[in-house]
Amino acid sequence: MNYIITGISYNGKLCEQPDNDTIVMSGEELGKSNVRFTKEDKIYVPSESSLSTVMEHMDDESLKAGISRLKDKYLCREALKPLYPDFFFATAQLGDLANFNTKGKKIVIKPRKGFFGTGVRIVEVHSDLAEVAREIKREVLENARYFPDSILSREEFILEEFISGEEFAVDMFYDQEGVPAIMNIYSHPEAANSSYDHLMYYNNKAVFERYLKPLTRLFIKLGDALNLKSFPIHAEFKLQNDNFVPIEFNPMRYGGFGLADLTKLSYGFDPISCYFTDQHLNWAEIWRDRDKSHYAFILAYNGTEADVDTMCPDHAKLQACLKENANLLDYIQLDHTQNPVFAIAYIHSHSKKDMLNLLNMEFNDFFI
């Protein structure tokens, strides 16, 4: 049986339109049920908030072990040691960060379990770690209103060497035989305001032509190392010295928080159904008639200076801004008091330059 287990964060439209062979239920409903997942079942979890409940209902110990290794950033680095033997990483409690010895390295500090870049900091050799720790604590406590303990670690952190280069994300799954199937590749450029880190993910033909083959080879190695089968992943990488170095892997979901809908809007196929049916894709054929197309997923953040309890987002103003730079494929309004973002937009453009102009958006301008 195929299952979609939704959560408290946004799940996406595709989760609302399953085929007849798929059961959809919330994590809360699952927790109250007698449902048990066997090796024959396939599970898609678009929201991090339901993952722990899903694992409690799993009878497949090997699948649970795979999820635990990838979800916990420290355990993930341990699992990746054979592929990246020289990569530096360590773990520490929040209260110990101020005294951590960085050994003269530029490092990244992030929660062992995290979401939306919460609590992530880049530390230079001469950074004041005590002040960094205070900033992280404030941010984690602020975002605790949105994310429970199962999604965001409050006290446990991982410290790892800084990875330079362009950032990319991949939605993929391993089929029943352990063969990787890539459903989408995104370039993840930096926003002008670093507080809006996940503002844009985009794809185009050039991205696929350049990176499909090396990413496929990497996922073959990862699958062999971890023995992953019937396993969906949202992965994030940086391209450092022509090598893809993983930032994180999010197991049992890809296209979470509505990102899967961009794949449907871009290419016309449902990536969740592809996972359930073990469907592999012919990307050369898909991109044949889309040479000049650029597709993007836009997260509209709550402005850094916006008081979400007293101010409201101006959706019409944001939509007008988006339409000045691209074709608006879809627009989802979110409750800004319950999320760190107030909208998700899906856009299409024939001009990469116009699309990338949106990285300069200041979301304080869209609150009244």
C-alpha positions as CSV (number, residue, x, y, z in Angstrom):
1,M,0.0,0.0,0.0
2,N,1.1,3.6,-0.7
3,Y,0.8,6.2,2.1
4,I,1.1,10.0,2.3
5,I,1.4,11.1,5.9
6,T,0.9,14.8,6.2
7,G,2.0,17.1,9.0
8,I,1.4,20.5,10.6
9,S,3.5,22.4,8.1
10,Y,2.5,23.0,4.5
11,N,2.3,19.8,2.6
12,G,1.6,20.9,-1.0
13,K,-1.3,20.5,-3.4
14,L,-0.1,17.2,-4.8
15,C,-0.8,15.6,-1.4
16,E,-4.4,16.7,-1.7
17,Q,-4.9,14.9,-5.0
18,P,-3.7,11.3,-4.6
19,D,-4.5,8.5,-6.9
20,N,-6.9,5.7,-5.8
21,D,-4.1,3.4,-4.6
22,T,-2.8,5.9,-2.0
23,I,-4.0,6.5,1.5
24,V,-3.6,10.0,2.9
25,M,-3.7,10.7,6.6
26,S,-2.2,13.2,9.0
27,G,0.5,12.3,11.5
28,E,-2.1,12.9,14.2
29,E,-4.5,10.4,12.6
30,L,-1.7,7.9,12.2
31,G,-0.7,8.2,15.9
32,K,-4.3,7.3,16.9
33,S,-4.5,4.4,14.5
34,N,-3.4,0.7,14.4
35,V,-1.7,1.1,11.1
36,R,1.7,-0.6,10.8
37,F,4.0,-0.1,7.9
38,T,5.7,-3.2,6.4
39,K,8.5,-3.7,3.9
40,E,5.8,-3.9,1.1
41,D,4.5,-0.4,1.9
42,K,5.8,2.8,0.4
43,I,5.6,6.0,2.5
44,Y,5.9,9.6,1.6
45,V,6.2,12.2,4.4
46,P,6.1,15.8,3.1
47,S,6.2,17.4,6.5
48,E,9.0,16.9,9.0
49,S,6.5,17.1,11.9
50,S,5.1,13.6,11.2
51,L,8.4,11.7,10.6
52,S,8.8,10.6,14.2
53,T,5.2,9.3,14.3
54,V,5.8,7.4,11.0
55,M,8.9,5.7,12.4
56,E,7.0,4.6,15.5
57,H,4.6,2.7,13.2
58,M,7.3,1.0,11.1
59,D,8.1,-2.7,11.4
60,D,11.0,-2.4,8.9
61,E,14.0,-1.9,11.2
62,S,16.4,-1.4,8.3
63,L,14.3,1.4,6.9
64,K,14.1,3.0,10.4
65,A,17.9,2.8,10.7
66,G,18.4,4.4,7.3
67,I,16.1,7.3,8.3
68,S,17.9,7.8,11.6
69,R,21.3,7.9,9.9
70,L,20.3,10.6,7.4
71,K,18.0,12.7,9.6
72,D,20.5,13.2,12.4
73,K,23.2,15.4,10.8
74,Y,25.9,13.9,13.0
75,L,25.0,10.3,12.3
76,C,24.8,11.3,8.6
77,R,28.3,12.5,8.6
78,E,29.4,9.3,10.3
79,A,27.7,7.3,7.6
80,L,29.4,9.4,4.9
81,K,32.9,8.9,6.2
82,P,33.8,6.3,3.6
83,L,32.9,8.7,0.8
84,Y,34.4,11.8,2.5
85,P,37.2,10.5,4.8
86,D,38.9,13.9,5.3
87,F,35.8,15.9,6.2
88,F,35.9,17.6,9.6
89,F,32.8,17.4,11.9
90,A,32.0,17.3,15.6
91,T,29.1,17.5,18.0
92,A,28.5,19.8,21.0
93,Q,25.8,21.0,23.3
94,L,24.5,24.6,22.9
95,G,26.0,25.5,26.3
96,D,29.5,24.3,25.2
97,L,29.7,26.2,21.9
98,A,31.4,29.2,23.4
99,N,34.4,27.1,24.4
100,F,34.6,24.9,21.3
101,N,38.1,24.7,19.7
102,T,37.6,25.3,16.0
103,K,41.3,24.4,15.4
104,G,41.7,27.4,13.2
105,K,39.0,26.3,10.7
106,K,36.1,28.2,9.2
107,I,33.2,26.1,10.4
108,V,29.4,25.9,10.2
109,I,27.3,25.4,13.3
110,K,23.8,23.9,12.9
111,P,21.2,21.9,15.0
112,R,21.6,18.2,14.7
113,K,18.0,18.2,13.6
114,G,16.9,21.4,11.8
115,F,14.6,23.0,9.3
116,F,14.5,26.3,7.3
117,G,18.1,27.1,8.2
118,T,17.2,27.9,11.8
119,G,20.2,28.2,14.1
120,V,22.7,27.9,11.3
121,R,25.8,30.1,11.6
122,I,29.1,30.4,9.7
123,V,32.0,30.9,12.1
124,E,35.3,32.5,11.1
125,V,38.6,31.9,12.8
126,H,38.3,35.1,14.9
127,S,34.5,35.0,15.6
128,D,33.2,35.5,19.1
129,L,31.7,32.0,19.8
130,A,30.0,33.2,23.0
131,E,28.1,35.8,21.0
132,V,27.3,33.3,18.2
133,A,25.9,30.9,20.8
134,R,23.7,33.7,22.2
135,E,22.4,34.5,18.7
136,I,21.7,30.9,18.0
137,K,19.8,30.4,21.2
138,R,17.6,33.5,20.5
139,E,16.8,32.3,17.0
140,V,16.1,28.7,18.0
141,L,13.8,29.8,20.8
142,E,12.0,32.2,18.4
143,N,11.4,29.5,15.8
144,A,10.3,26.9,18.4
145,R,6.9,28.5,18.0
146,Y,6.8,26.9,14.5
147,F,8.8,23.7,14.8
148,P,8.5,21.0,17.5
149,D,11.5,19.1,19.1
150,S,11.2,16.3,16.5
151,I,12.1,18.9,13.7
152,L,14.4,21.4,15.5
153,S,17.1,20.4,18.1
154,R,17.2,23.0,20.9
155,E,20.4,21.8,22.6
156,E,22.4,19.5,20.3
157,F,24.5,20.9,17.5
158,I,26.9,19.7,14.9
159,L,30.0,21.7,13.9
160,E,31.5,20.9,10.5
161,E,34.0,22.4,8.1
162,F,32.7,25.2,5.9
163,I,31.9,24.0,2.4
164,S,32.3,26.6,-0.3
165,G,30.8,26.8,-3.8
166,E,27.4,27.0,-5.5
167,E,24.5,25.3,-3.7
168,F,22.2,22.8,-5.3
169,A,19.3,20.6,-4.1
170,V,18.0,17.3,-5.5
171,D,14.7,15.5,-5.1
172,M,15.2,11.8,-5.8
173,F,14.3,8.3,-4.6
174,Y,15.8,4.8,-4.6
175,D,13.5,2.3,-6.2
176,Q,12.8,-1.2,-5.0
177,E,16.1,-2.4,-6.4
178,G,18.1,0.5,-4.9
179,V,18.5,2.3,-8.3
180,P,18.5,6.1,-7.9
181,A,15.8,8.1,-9.8
182,I,16.3,11.9,-9.9
183,M,13.0,13.8,-10.0
184,N,14.5,17.3,-10.0
185,I,17.7,19.3,-9.7
186,Y,17.6,22.9,-8.4
187,S,20.2,25.6,-8.3
188,H,19.8,27.4,-4.9
189,P,21.4,30.9,-5.3
190,E,22.0,33.3,-2.4
191,A,19.5,35.9,-1.6
192,A,20.6,39.5,-1.2
193,N,19.4,39.4,2.4
194,S,21.0,36.4,4.1
195,S,18.0,36.1,6.5
196,Y,15.9,34.9,3.5
197,D,18.2,32.0,2.8
198,H,15.7,29.7,1.1
199,L,14.1,32.4,-1.0
200,M,14.6,30.7,-4.4
201,Y,15.2,27.2,-5.9
202,Y,15.2,27.1,-9.7
203,N,15.8,24.7,-12.5
204,N,16.6,24.8,-16.2
205,K,18.0,22.7,-19.0
206,A,21.6,23.9,-18.4
207,V,21.5,22.7,-14.8
208,F,20.4,19.2,-15.9
209,E,22.8,18.9,-18.8
210,R,25.7,19.8,-16.5
211,Y,24.9,18.0,-13.3
212,L,22.5,15.0,-13.9
213,K,25.3,12.5,-14.6
214,P,27.7,13.4,-11.8
215,L,24.8,13.5,-9.3
216,T,23.5,10.2,-10.4
217,R,27.0,8.7,-9.9
218,L,27.1,10.2,-6.4
219,F,23.7,8.7,-5.5
220,I,24.8,5.3,-6.7
221,K,27.7,5.4,-4.3
222,L,25.5,6.7,-1.5
223,G,23.0,3.9,-2.1
224,D,25.6,1.3,-2.1
225,A,27.1,2.6,1.1
226,L,23.8,2.8,3.0
227,N,21.8,0.1,1.2
228,L,18.8,2.3,0.5
229,K,15.7,0.9,-1.2
230,S,12.2,2.4,-1.7
231,F,13.6,5.5,-0.1
232,P,12.8,9.2,-1.1
233,I,15.3,12.0,-0.3
234,H,15.6,15.7,-0.5
235,A,19.3,16.4,-0.6
236,E,21.3,19.6,-0.5
237,F,24.9,20.0,-1.8
238,K,27.6,22.5,-2.5
239,L,29.8,22.1,-5.6
240,Q,33.3,22.5,-4.2
241,N,36.3,22.1,-6.5
242,D,34.0,20.3,-9.0
243,N,32.9,17.8,-6.4
244,F,29.4,17.7,-4.8
245,V,29.8,17.7,-1.1
246,P,26.5,17.1,0.8
247,I,25.1,19.7,3.2
248,E,22.2,17.5,4.4
249,F,19.8,14.8,3.5
250,N,16.1,14.8,4.4
251,P,14.8,11.3,4.3
252,M,11.3,10.0,3.4
253,R,10.4,13.2,1.7
254,Y,11.3,15.1,-1.3
255,G,9.7,18.2,-2.6
256,G,8.6,19.0,1.0
257,F,6.8,22.2,1.8
258,G,5.2,22.3,-1.7
259,L,8.5,22.0,-3.6
260,A,7.1,18.9,-5.4
261,D,4.4,21.0,-6.9
262,L,7.1,22.9,-8.8
263,T,8.1,19.7,-10.6
264,K,4.5,19.1,-11.5
265,L,4.0,22.6,-12.8
266,S,7.4,22.5,-14.7
267,Y,7.2,19.2,-16.4
268,G,3.6,17.9,-16.0
269,F,4.4,14.7,-14.0
270,D,3.7,14.0,-10.4
271,P,7.0,13.1,-8.6
272,I,5.2,11.5,-5.7
273,S,3.4,9.0,-8.1
274,C,6.7,8.3,-9.7
275,Y,8.1,7.2,-6.4
276,F,5.1,5.0,-5.7
277,T,5.4,3.3,-9.1
278,D,9.2,3.3,-9.4
279,Q,9.0,5.4,-12.6
280,H,12.3,6.6,-14.0
281,L,12.5,9.6,-16.4
282,N,14.0,10.5,-19.7
283,W,15.4,14.0,-19.0
284,A,16.7,14.6,-22.5
285,E,13.1,14.2,-23.8
286,I,11.6,16.3,-21.0
287,W,13.9,19.3,-21.7
288,R,13.7,19.0,-25.5
289,D,11.0,21.6,-25.9
290,R,11.9,23.6,-22.8
291,D,15.3,25.1,-23.9
292,K,14.6,28.6,-22.9
293,S,12.5,27.9,-19.8
294,H,13.5,28.6,-16.2
295,Y,11.2,27.5,-13.4
296,A,11.5,28.6,-9.8
297,F,10.0,28.0,-6.3
298,I,9.9,31.2,-4.2
299,L,9.5,31.4,-0.4
300,A,8.2,34.7,0.7
301,Y,9.6,35.2,4.2
302,N,8.1,37.1,7.1
303,G,10.1,40.4,7.0
304,T,12.9,40.6,9.4
305,E,11.4,43.8,10.9
306,A,7.7,42.8,10.6
307,D,5.8,42.2,13.8
308,V,3.7,39.2,12.7
309,D,1.3,39.7,15.6
310,T,0.3,43.2,14.5
311,M,1.2,43.4,10.8
312,C,-0.2,41.5,7.8
313,P,1.4,40.6,4.4
314,D,0.3,42.4,1.3
315,H,-0.2,39.5,-1.1
316,A,-1.4,41.6,-4.0
317,K,1.7,43.7,-3.9
318,L,4.0,40.6,-3.9
319,Q,2.1,39.0,-6.8
320,A,2.5,42.2,-8.8
321,C,6.2,42.2,-8.1
322,L,6.5,38.6,-9.2
323,K,4.6,39.3,-12.4
324,E,7.0,42.1,-13.3
325,N,9.8,39.5,-13.5
326,A,8.1,36.2,-14.5
327,N,4.9,34.4,-15.3
328,L,3.2,33.4,-12.1
329,L,2.2,29.7,-12.3
330,D,0.6,29.4,-8.8
331,Y,0.5,31.3,-5.6
332,I,-0.2,29.8,-2.1
333,Q,-1.1,32.0,0.8
334,L,0.1,30.8,4.2
335,D,-0.7,31.8,7.7
336,H,2.3,34.1,8.6
337,T,1.6,33.7,12.3
338,Q,2.1,30.0,12.1
339,N,5.0,29.9,9.6
340,P,8.2,31.8,9.1
341,V,7.0,32.5,5.5
342,F,3.7,34.0,4.3
343,A,3.5,32.6,0.8
344,I,4.9,30.2,-1.8
345,A,5.1,31.2,-5.4
346,Y,5.8,29.2,-8.5
347,I,7.1,31.1,-11.5
348,H,8.3,30.5,-15.1
349,S,10.5,32.8,-17.1
350,H,12.3,33.0,-20.4
351,S,14.8,35.4,-18.9
352,K,17.2,34.1,-16.2
353,K,18.3,37.6,-15.4
354,D,14.7,38.8,-14.7
355,M,14.1,35.7,-12.5
356,L,17.3,36.2,-10.5
357,N,16.3,39.9,-9.9
358,L,13.8,38.4,-7.4
359,L,16.8,37.5,-5.1
360,N,16.9,41.2,-4.2
361,M,13.4,41.3,-2.7
362,E,13.1,42.8,0.8
363,F,10.1,41.2,2.4
364,N,9.6,44.0,4.9
365,D,8.3,45.9,2.0
366,F,5.3,43.5,1.7
367,F,4.0,44.0,5.3
368,I,1.5,46.6,6.4
